[in-house]
Amino acid sequence: MFLLKSKKGAEMSLNVIIVAAIALIVLVILVAIFTGRITIFQTGVSGAGDAELVSMKVTYGTCHPTSSQESTFTSEFSKATSDADKELARTNFAQVISNCKGSSSDKSLCEAAGCKWS
């Protein structure tokens, strides 16, 4: 009978539920904020790879790398964490460009080398 007259147990669990709900709302808001910031950061990083690709496209001729080769370069350049890794990505893609230029005398040679003719 004593337990039925006391409301402290009910109040305590109600307080815990309210605090847990508030904590959950705050957690969801923080996740939303940081997820948005990470997306902005990723956009900036991929933009750097795209800018580097544009600067390398200047050297293209009639026979040039395919879209998938360009995409691979952009991905590797964006993932690079050091200047040495970025330079390695540039060097590898410059070699692909050079291979395509070496096959630029004929469309069939260009396509046989895995490049795109335009």
C-alpha angles and dihedrals in degrees: 000000000000091000093055093056097050118082097181093097092054093047092050094054091045090053091049091051092050093048091047091050092050091048090050092051091050090049092051091049092050092049090050092050096048093042089055092050092049090052090052090050093050090050090054093048094050088047089060091054091048091051090051090050091052091052090051093047088069088075094054121117130190089296111054142156120288124250091258091054089050090048091051091052093048091050094048092046092049092049093049111114099187137040089248091057091049091050090050090053090049092049093049092050092045087056090053090050090048092051090052092048089052089059097045097108095081136022094228092051090049094052091043088057090056095255135122124250121216 
